[in-house]
Amino acid sequence: MRNFTNVNDIGPLDQALAKARYVKENPFADQALGKNKTLLMVFFNSSLRTRLSTQKAGLNLGMNVIVLDINQGAWKLETERGVIMDGDKSEHILEAIPVMGSYCDVIGVRSFARFENKQDDYNEVILNQFIQYSGRPVFSMEAATRHPLQSFADLITIEEHKKSARPKVVMTWAPHPRALPQAVPNSFAEWMNAADCEFVITHPKGYELDPGFVGGARVEYDQDKALEGADFVYAKNWAAYTDPNYGKVINTDRSWTVTTEKMALTNNAFFMHCLPVRRNMIVSDDVIESPQSLVIPEAANRVVSAQTVLKEILLSL
């Protein structure tokens, strides 16, 4: 595997899950793979789980790890061609990227949707520039449209906790005071559509996702109906995708908050969320603190997903 940006890059999911199980059971078995190899993690946006889990994964594989915060301690980067650079940006990304590539063997990039230009966001301009100009394998630590390391960890978590061969998985929109990217819901939908599960997406009207990510999932505008019989409930907010409201908050209806009453409609479902989570907006205290909450083991599996991906990249070098 050269680059990792979506579910198609990881190969057959049954094999990917088997590799993840091996990594989880033998976290230090492959340190020779990363010896004298350097991982560069480039952050255009904030991170807690992604930063710590991916750094830990690299160290488990014996790699040297460098972390670069673009907005703290680095030159401000211009990302557009043809711009007269007479403002506050001192360096162009087209010079910065190959320089970064000269210092490492593998690059991880985290760059969110900016909600300034839908076409640029969905063309993954920043991530694809790293793939094109770095000369190194590149993996996404969350991009404008997808968060594949998170979705891989989500799938691992579901596989570990499912009680039936083909569980019902419901992804529900929930209210949030800010406009959040569609990367996590897009990616989760992409991975669930590729997995063997009954997948349902529920959200208020106006929050339809890109049809390319929705795929064959059932879309239900009645949250209560969607939750009936669910085995897993994945809560997440996202801003509007469809024009003319792209990137906007058009609804903060608190009736969509995942509460004990909502979870009572399910098949004693497990609760999932990628974190960080706004308590009593996205989910009530009682639900996230319940024995059915998987948010901590889900976060812990971020090391497993990152290490499995990094191992596959190292094997290709």
KELUM-10828 format. One line per 10 residues: their letters; for each residue x, y, z of N, C-alpha, C. Coordinates in steps of 0.02 Angstrom, whole numbers, plus 50000, padded with zeros to 5 digits. Layout:
// KELUM-10828
a	X/Y/Z/X/Y/Z/X/Y/Z | ...
END
This chain:
// KELUM-10828
mrnftnvndi	50042/49940/50000/50000/50000/50000/50044/50062/50000 | 50036/50104/49949/50077/50164/49943/50046/50222/49983 | 49983/50236/49971/49948/50290/50005/49885/50263/50038 | 49861/50297/50089/49800/50277/50124/49756/50337/50134 | 49701/50340/50095/49655/50397/50100/49583/50375/50106 | 49567/50311/50090/49498/50288/50092/49495/50212/50101 | 49435/50186/50107/49426/50115/50122/49454/50070/50067 | 49456/50093/50006/49480/50051/49951/49555/50037/49955 | 49592/50080/49991/49664/50072/49994/49685/50015/50040 | 49642/49996/50087/49662/49947/50139/49655/49875/50115
gpldqalaka	49621/49865/50059/49612/49797/50033/49551/49764/50064 | 49542/49699/50053/49483/49664/50080/49477/49674/50155 | 49416/49691/50178/49408/49710/50248/49419/49651/50296 | 49403/49591/50275/49415/49534/50319/49489/49525/50332 | 49529/49536/50280/49602/49531/50288/49629/49589/50329 | 49601/49649/50318/49623/49708/50357/49608/49699/50431 | 49549/49671/50446/49531/49659/50516/49576/49606/50548 | 49594/49555/50509/49639/49504/50535/49708/49534/50550 | 49732/49578/50507/49796/49612/50518/49792/49657/50580 | 49735/49689/50589/49725/49732/50647/49726/49691/50712
ryvkenpfad	49694/49633/50710/49695/49590/50769/49766/49569/50787 | 49806/49553/50736/49876/49534/50749/49914/49592/50780 | 49905/49652/50753/49939/49711/50779/49919/49724/50851 | 49854/49717/50866/49831/49729/50934/49860/49678/50983 | 49866/49616/50962/49892/49564/51006/49969/49564/51009 | 50001/49593/50959/50075/49593/50955/50100/49663/50936 | 50090/49713/50980/50104/49782/50961/50177/49798/50946 | 50223/49758/50973/50294/49773/50965/50330/49722/50921 | 50292/49681/50885/50322/49626/50847/50358/49648/50783 | 50343/49708/50760/50369/49728/50694/50414/49790/50697
qalgknktll	50450/49797/50752/50492/49856/50760/50549/49859/50709 | 50569/49801/50684/50623/49802/50633/50600/49837/50569 | 50534/49836/50556/50508/49868/50495/50521/49942/50495 | 50515/49973/50554/50521/50046/50557/50590/50071/50577 | 50636/50026/50591/50702/50047/50612/50735/50092/50560 | 50761/50149/50582/50793/50199/50539/50746/50229/50487 | 50681/50223/50498/50631/50256/50456/50599/50313/50496 | 50582/50366/50462/50555/50425/50495/50484/50439/50471 | 50439/50448/50520/50370/50468/50507/50364/50542/50521 | 50339/50579/50472/50324/50650/50482/50248/50659/50485
mvffnsslrt	50223/50688/50539/50152/50701/50547/50141/50777/50541 | 50102/50796/50490/50092/50867/50475/50020/50886/50493 | 50013/50934/50538/49947/50954/50562/49931/51026/50541 | 49880/51032/50499/49852/51098/50484/49796/51115/50533 | 49773/51065/50572/49718/51074/50618/49732/51038/50684 | 49695/51055/50735/49706/51028/50802/49693/50953/50805 | 49721/50922/50856/49713/50850/50863/49731/50829/50934 | 49698/50778/50958/49717/50744/51020/49728/50670/51005 | 49673/50633/50989/49677/50562/50977/49721/50546/50916 | 49712/50582/50862/49751/50567/50801/49825/50578/50813
rlstqkagln	49842/50632/50846/49913/50647/50860/49943/50593/50904 | 49911/50579/50961/49940/50532/51008/49940/50461/50982 | 49885/50440/50952/49880/50370/50929/49927/50356/50871 | 49933/50403/50825/49977/50392/50767/50050/50395/50787 | 50066/50440/50832/50135/50443/50857/50152/50378/50894 | 50106/50355/50935/50116/50292/50971/50124/50234/50921 | 50083/50233/50869/50088/50180/50819/50157/50180/50785 | 50181/50239/50768/50247/50244/50737/50302/50219/50783 | 50298/50238/50847/50348/50216/50895/50344/50141/50906 | 50284/50112/50907/50277/50040/50914/50311/50003/50858
lgmnvivldi	50313/50035/50799/50345/50004/50741/50419/50021/50735 | 50446/50054/50786/50517/50069/50787/50537/50130/50747 | 50489/50172/50728/50503/50230/50686/50525/50291/50727 | 50564/50333/50696/50575/50401/50722/50513/50441/50703 | 50489/50485/50746/50428/50523/50733/50440/50597/50741 | 50422/50636/50690/50426/50709/50691/50355/50736/50684 | 50336/50783/50727/50270/50814/50724/50278/50888/50706 | 50242/50909/50654/50245/50979/50632/50176/51010/50635 | 50169/51062/50676/50107/51101/50678/50116/51161/50631 | 50080/51161/50576/50088/51214/50527/50071/51282/50557
nqgawklete	50023/51285/50601/50000/51349/50629/50037/51370/50692 | 50084/51329/50715/50122/51345/50774/50196/51329/50762 | 50236/51379/50751/50308/51368/50745/50332/51357/50674 | 50287/51358/50625/50307/51351/50555/50286/51414/50517 | 50316/51424/50459/50294/51480/50417/50222/51469/50394 | 50185/51524/50389/50119/51518/50360/50125/51500/50287 | 50084/51452/50265/50090/51424/50198/50036/51450/50151 | 50058/51470/50092/50011/51485/50038/49997/51419/50002 | 49934/51407/49986/49915/51344/49955/49891/51351/49883 | 49881/51413/49860/49855/51424/49792/49911/51444/49745
rgvimdgdks	49909/51419/49684/49956/51441/49632/49933/51507/49602 | 49980/51546/49577/49963/51609/49544/49951/51667/49590 | 49958/51656/49656/49946/51709/49704/50009/51752/49711 | 50001/51818/49712/50057/51863/49728/50065/51862/49803 | 50121/51836/49826/50130/51825/49898/50156/51887/49933 | 50112/51938/49937/50131/52000/49971/50093/52008/50037 | 50065/51952/50063/50028/51955/50126/50068/51924/50183 | 50032/51888/50227/50064/51861/50287/50090/51790/50278 | 50086/51763/50218/50109/51694/50205/50178/51697/50173 | 50227/51667/50208/50297/51675/50188/50322/51620/50143
ehileaipvm	50288/51563/50142/50313/51506/50104/50256/51473/50066 | 50272/51447/50008/50221/51413/49968/50224/51339/49982 | 50166/51308/49984/50163/51236/49999/50199/51194/49946 | 50205/51220/49885/50238/51182/49832/50313/51178/49841 | 50342/51223/49880/50412/51215/49901/50415/51176/49967 | 50369/51191/50012/50371/51160/50078/50363/51085/50075 | 50318/51060/50032/50303/50989/50030/50364/50947/50010 | 50399/50963/49955/50458/50921/49938/50514/50928/49990 | 50519/50985/50024/50567/50991/50078/50549/50943/50135 | 50486/50942/50154/50464/50895/50205/50479/50823/50185
gsycdvigvr	50465/50808/50122/50477/50741/50098/50550/50720/50102 | 50596/50768/50097/50667/50752/50100/50690/50735/50170 | 50648/50748/50220/50667/50736/50289/50635/50672/50318 | 50597/50635/50279/50560/50579/50308/50550/50524/50257 | 50519/50470/50279/50503/50413/50236/50428/50406/50224 | 50387/50428/50271/50315/50424/50267/50286/50488/50295 | 50231/50513/50265/50200/50575/50288/50126/50563/50303 | 50105/50586/50362/50035/50588/50379/50012/50661/50377 | 49953/50674/50350/49929/50743/50341/49859/50749/50371 | 49849/50802/50409/49783/50818/50437/49763/50888/50414
sfarfenkqd	49711/50892/50373/49690/50956/50345/49614/50954/50334 | 49578/50993/50374/49505/50992/50371/49477/51031/50312 | 49413/51020/50299/49377/51063/50252/49377/51135/50278 | 49385/51182/50232/49386/51252/50252/49318/51285/50247 | 49272/51253/50211/49204/51281/50199/49207/51348/50161 | 49262/51359/50124/49267/51419/50083/49248/51404/50011 | 49266/51344/49988/49253/51324/49920/49239/51249/49919 | 49177/51232/49906/49156/51161/49909/49196/51118/49860 | 49210/51145/49801/49246/51106/49751/49317/51091/49776 | 49351/51141/49805/49418/51130/49831/49418/51079/49887
dynevilnqf	49368/51085/49932/49363/51037/49987/49355/50966/49961 | 49308/50956/49915/49293/50889/49892/49342/50863/49840 | 49386/50906/49815/49441/50884/49774/49503/50869/49815 | 49499/50879/49881/49554/50865/49926/49619/50897/49903 | 49618/50962/49893/49674/50998/49864/49738/50989/49906 | 49734/50999/49972/49794/50995/50014/49822/50924/50015 | 49781/50875/50030/49804/50806/50034/49835/50784/49968 | 49802/50800/49913/49827/50778/49848/49892/50812/49828 | 49903/50873/49852/49968/50906/49839/50024/50868/49874 | 50011/50843/49934/50062/50803/49969/50076/50739/49931
iqysgrpvfs	50024/50707/49907/50033/50645/49868/50072/50658/49805 | 50058/50715/49772/50089/50730/49708/50161/50753/49714 | 50176/50794/49766/50240/50829/49767/50290/50805/49821 | 50269/50763/49868/50314/50745/49923/50364/50692/49903 | 50346/50649/49855/50389/50593/49838/50389/50538/49890 | 50342/50541/49938/50338/50492/49992/50268/50462/49996 | 50261/50403/50026/50194/50379/50041/50159/50427/50088 | 50094/50437/50077/50055/50485/50116/49993/50450/50142 | 49977/50462/50204/49914/50437/50231/49876/50495/50264 | 49810/50489/50261/49766/50541/50287/49755/50533/50362
meaatrhplq	49767/50586/50399/49751/50589/50471/49688/50630/50482 | 49649/50636/50433/49585/50670/50423/49595/50725/50371 | 49555/50718/50318/49557/50766/50264/49490/50801/50260 | 49478/50837/50206/49417/50876/50199/49355/50831/50195 | 49362/50773/50163/49303/50732/50150/49302/50665/50186 | 49358/50643/50215/49362/50577/50246/49408/50578/50307 | 49395/50530/50352/49440/50518/50409/49449/50442/50414 | 49490/50414/50369/49492/50340/50364/49523/50305/50424 | 49571/50336/50459/49598/50303/50518/49545/50296/50572 | 49501/50347/50579/49447/50342/50626/49397/50288/50606
sfadlitiee	49380/50286/50543/49330/50238/50520/49356/50166/50525 | 49420/50157/50513/49450/50090/50521/49446/50070/50594 | 49462/50116/50640/49456/50101/50712/49384/50087/50731 | 49337/50124/50701/49266/50111/50714/49247/50040/50694 | 49270/50020/50635/49254/49953/50610/49285/49899/50655 | 49346/49910/50677/49379/49863/50723/49337/49857/50787 | 49313/49913/50813/49274/49914/50875/49208/49877/50866 | 49175/49888/50810/49112/49853/50796/49124/49778/50791 | 49177/49759/50757/49194/49688/50749/49206/49655/50817 | 49237/49692/50863/49253/49664/50929/49191/49657/50973
hkksarpkvv	49140/49697/50961/49083/49699/51007/49017/49675/50976 | 49015/49659/50913/48952/49639/50883/48928/49572/50911 | 48862/49566/50917/48831/49506/50945/48795/49464/50892 | 48794/49489/50831/48765/49452/50776/48811/49460/50715 | 48805/49415/50668/48849/49416/50610/48840/49479/50569 | 48778/49504/50566/48764/49563/50525/48724/49613/50567 | 48759/49653/50607/48725/49699/50653/48694/49758/50616 | 48645/49788/50650/48616/49851/50624/48655/49909/50654 | 48683/49950/50610/48723/50007/50630/48687/50070/50606 | 48673/50115/50653/48638/50178/50637/48685/50237/50650
mtwaphpral	48696/50277/50600/48732/50340/50609/48681/50396/50613 | 48679/50430/50669/48631/50483/50678/48664/50551/50684 | 48637/50599/50648/48656/50669/50657/48634/50691/50726 | 48671/50736/50757/48652/50764/50821/48672/50838/50822 | 48640/50879/50862/48651/50951/50859/48719/50972/50887 | 48744/51028/50862/48809/51055/50881/48807/51130/50868 | 48839/51170/50910/48836/51243/50900/48879/51270/50843 | 48926/51228/50818/48971/51251/50765/48962/51209/50702 | 48987/51236/50647/48985/51200/50583/49044/51151/50580 | 49029/51088/50579/49081/51036/50577/49084/51004/50508
pqavpnsfae	49144/50982/50487/49152/50951/50422/49113/50886/50415 | 49105/50864/50354/49071/50800/50340/49119/50741/50339 | 49183/50752/50354/49234/50700/50345/49218/50636/50384 | 49202/50642/50448/49189/50582/50488/49126/50545/50464 | 49069/50580/50456/49011/50543/50431/49020/50515/50361 | 49052/50553/50316/49066/50527/50249/49106/50462/50254 | 49159/50464/50293/49204/50408/50297/49171/50348/50331 | 49135/50361/50385/49100/50307/50420/49051/50273/50372 | 49014/50314/50334/48967/50285/50286/49004/50243/50234 | 49060/50267/50210/49098/50231/50159/49120/50162/50186
wmnaadcefv	49144/50161/50248/49169/50098/50277/49111/50052/50294 | 49056/50078/50320/48999/50035/50337/48968/50005/50275 | 48965/50044/50221/48939/50017/50158/48983/49961/50131 | 49047/49964/50147/49092/49911/50124/49092/49850/50170 | 49068/49859/50232/49066/49805/50281/49001/49766/50276 | 48997/49711/50312/48938/49670/50312/48893/49689/50370 | 48850/49740/50360/48805/49762/50412/48743/49793/50379 | 48691/49800/50418/48633/49839/50397/48645/49911/50418 | 48653/49956/50370/48675/50023/50385/48619/50074/50370 | 48605/50116/50420/48553/50166/50415/48583/50234/50434
ithpkgyeld	48566/50285/50395/48586/50354/50411/48523/50394/50426 | 48524/50430/50483/48465/50470/50500/48487/50542/50516 | 48449/50589/50490/48465/50660/50500/48404/50702/50481 | 48402/50765/50503/48347/50809/50482/48354/50825/50408 | 48299/50845/50378/48301/50867/50308/48348/50927/50303 | 48387/50928/50250/48436/50981/50240/48507/50960/50256 | 48514/50902/50289/48580/50877/50307/48600/50816/50266 | 48574/50810/50206/48592/50755/50162/48668/50758/50146 | 48699/50700/50148/48770/50695/50132/48779/50685/50057 | 48841/50691/50034/48858/50677/49965/48834/50606/49947
pgfvggarve	48793/50599/49896/48767/50533/49877/48821/50481/49865 | 48880/50503/49844/48934/50457/49833/48956/50421/49896 | 48947/50453/49953/48964/50422/50017/48904/50384/50046 | 48844/50410/50036/48784/50376/50061/48777/50308/50030 | 48792/50302/49965/48789/50238/49931/48722/50205/49939 | 48722/50141/49958/48661/50103/49964/48630/50104/50033 | 48655/50147/50078/48628/50151/50145/48555/50176/50144 | 48516/50153/50192/48448/50179/50199/48451/50245/50235 | 48419/50296/50208/48416/50361/50240/48346/50369/50270 | 48345/50386/50335/48282/50392/50371/48280/50460/50407
ydqdkalega	48228/50499/50393/48222/50565/50424/48190/50563/50493 | 48162/50507/50512/48132/50498/50578/48183/50461/50621 | 48214/50497/50667/48268/50467/50707/48243/50408/50749 | 48184/50414/50779/48157/50360/50820/48148/50297/50779 | 48122/50304/50720/48112/50246/50676/48178/50214/50657 | 48228/50256/50643/48293/50231/50624/48326/50191/50681 | 48316/50213/50742/48349/50182/50800/48319/50116/50820 | 48260/50101/50798/48227/50039/50818/48268/49978/50799 | 48285/49939/50849/48322/49877/50837/48395/49885/50823 | 48423/49946/50831/48493/49957/50816/48539/49920/50865
dfvyaknwaa	48594/49895/50840/48645/49863/50882/48702/49911/50899 | 48713/49959/50855/48764/50011/50867/48734/50078/50846 | 48744/50129/50887/48722/50197/50871/48784/50241/50869 | 48797/50268/50810/48855/50311/50800/48829/50382/50791 | 48841/50424/50841/48816/50493/50839/48870/50539/50812 | 48850/50587/50771/48898/50635/50743/48860/50694/50714 | 48887/50753/50726/48860/50812/50693/48898/50825/50628 | 48865/50856/50581/48899/50881/50521/48860/50941/50495 | 48896/50987/50463/48864/51045/50432/48831/51024/50367 | 48789/51067/50341/48753/51052/50279/48802/51042/50222
ytdpnygkvi	48787/50994/50180/48827/50980/50120/48797/51013/50058 | 48731/51012/50052/48700/51034/49990/48699/51110/49985 | 48705/51135/49924/48703/51207/49911/48631/51231/49917 | 48618/51293/49939/48667/51346/49950/48691/51349/50022 | 48680/51296/50062/48696/51299/50133/48761/51262/50151 | 48803/51248/50101/48863/51209/50115/48904/51242/50171 | 48921/51200/50221/48963/51224/50276/48926/51264/50328 | 48860/51263/50327/48821/51304/50374/48783/51260/50423 | 48769/51290/50482/48724/51260/50530/48654/51283/50514 | 48610/51237/50498/48541/51255/50480/48490/51228/50530
ntdrswtvtt	48515/51191/50581/48470/51160/50628/48508/51143/50692 | 48481/51161/50750/48511/51141/50814/48458/51108/50858 | 48414/51070/50828/48358/51039/50862/48382/50990/50915 | 48371/51006/50979/48396/50964/51033/48359/50898/51038 | 48303/50890/51003/48268/50826/51005/48308/50771/50972 | 48361/50790/50935/48404/50740/50903/48462/50718/50948 | 48469/50748/51007/48520/50726/51055/48508/50653/51074 | 48561/50614/51077/48554/50543/51095/48548/50537/51171 | 48490/50517/51194/48474/50512/51265/48459/50440/51284 | 48449/50430/51349/48429/50363/51373/48364/50341/51340
ekmaltnnaf	48318/50388/51331/48254/50373/51300/48264/50351/51227 | 48309/50384/51192/48323/50365/51123/48355/50295/51120 | 48403/50283/51165/48437/50218/51165/48390/50161/51185 | 48336/50177/51221/48288/50125/51240/48251/50098/51179 | 48253/50134/51123/48221/50110/51062/48262/50057/51027 | 48324/50050/51047/48371/50006/51012/48371/49935/51041 | 48412/49893/51011/48423/49825/51036/48480/49826/51087 | 48470/49865/51141/48523/49873/51191/48589/49892/51156 | 48585/49942/51113/48641/49959/51069/48700/49987/51106 | 48758/49977/51076/48819/50011/51098/48818/50082/51070
fmhclpvrrn	48844/50130/51109/48849/50199/51086/48921/50212/51064 | 48927/50247/51007/48993/50263/50979/48996/50336/50959 | 49055/50365/50966/49069/50433/50943/49144/50440/50936 | 49167/50479/50887/49238/50484/50873/49276/50527/50924 | 49241/50569/50963/49270/50616/51010/49312/50668/50973 | 49317/50730/50999/49285/50755/51059/49210/50764/51050 | 49173/50759/51105/49100/50762/51101/49073/50816/51147 | 49023/50852/51123/48989/50902/51163/48935/50866/51203 | 48947/50857/51267/48898/50823/51309/48833/50863/51313 | 48778/50827/51314/48711/50855/51319/48693/50900/51260
mivsddvies	48733/50897/51207/48716/50921/51140/48711/50860/51094 | 48768/50826/51087/48770/50765/51047/48739/50707/51085 | 48759/50699/51148/48739/50641/51188/48733/50661/51261 | 48686/50630/51296/48676/50645/51366/48731/50613/51408 | 48742/50640/51468/48791/50612/51514/48776/50538/51528 | 48713/50522/51539/48695/50453/51557/48715/50403/51503 | 48707/50423/51440/48722/50376/51385/48797/50368/51377 | 48834/50422/51377/48906/50416/51364/48943/50384/51423 | 48912/50387/51482/48943/50357/51541/48917/50286/51555 | 48872/50262/51512/48841/50197/51524/48888/50140/51506
pqslvipeaa	48874/50079/51530/48915/50021/51511/48913/50006/51436 | 48863/50033/51401/48858/50021/51329/48897/50072/51288 | 48930/50118/51320/48969/50168/51284/49037/50139/51265 | 49054/50145/51201/49117/50118/51176/49168/50174/51159 | 49156/50235/51180/49198/50290/51156/49271/50282/51177 | 49285/50252/51235/49354/50244/51256/49389/50187/51220 | 49360/50126/51218/49392/50074/51177/49397/50092/51103 | 49348/50129/51079/49349/50154/51009/49410/50198/50998 | 49422/50244/51046/49480/50288/51041/49545/50249/51047 | 49546/50200/51092/49606/50159/51100/49623/50121/51035
nrvvsaqtvl	49572/50102/50998/49584/50066/50935/49612/50111/50881 | 49616/50176/50894/49650/50220/50846/49724/50202/50839 | 49755/50179/50892/49825/50155/50887/49828/50095/50840 | 49780/50050/50848/49779/49989/50808/49770/50005/50734 | 49722/50048/50718/49710/50065/50648/49770/50099/50617 | 49799/50147/50654/49857/50183/50628/49917/50136/50619 | 49928/50092/50667/49986/50047/50663/49977/49996/50606 | 49916/49973/50597/49904/49926/50542/49918/49959/50474 | 49895/50022/50467/49907/50059/50405/49981/50072/50395 | 50014/50097/50447/50085/50112/50441/50125/50049/50425
keillsl	50107/49994/50455/50143/49931/50441/50136/49913/50367 | 50076/49919/50339/50067/49903/50268/50108/49949/50223 | 50111/50013/50243/50151/50061/50203/50225/50043/50207 | 50249/50027/50268/50319/50009/50276/50336/49946/50236 | 50291/49899/50234/50303/49838/50195/50310/49852/50121 | 50283/49909/50098/50286/49925/50027/50349/49965/50008 | 50386/49988/50058/50445/50030/50043/50502/49988/50014
END
